[in-house]
Amino acid sequence: MANMCGVPKKGLRSLILLVVWEIWKERNRRIYDHKEMATSFLLTKIKEEVGLWVLAGAKCLREFAPHLV
């Protein structure tokens, strides 16, 4: 069960965690700061964050974002 359809389990979990964290921060920004980020900008921010995680050593995410490294 390490791979599900060729997708590494750890990488998928890390990606889900990252996406949920960014959505949570956007939720807080909307509720507490009364500011709204465009969806396209949020997606760009998530992609940038994936790249930063990979550069910081999250090797399991490298398969999801090979072009960012």
C-alpha positions, 0 to 999 in steps of 0.5 A: 500500500506504499503506492496507490496507482504509482503515487507515493503515499507519503508524497500524496499526504504531504501534498494534501497537508500543504494544500489544506494548510494554504486553504486554511490560511486563506480562510483565516485571511477572509474571516479575520483580515476581510481580504480575499485572494483570487483563486488563481493567485492562491493556486500560484501560491500553493505551487510556489510553496510546493517548490519551497518544500522540495527545496527544503528537503521534502523529497517525497513532493519532488514527483509532484513538482519536478519542474519546480526544482 
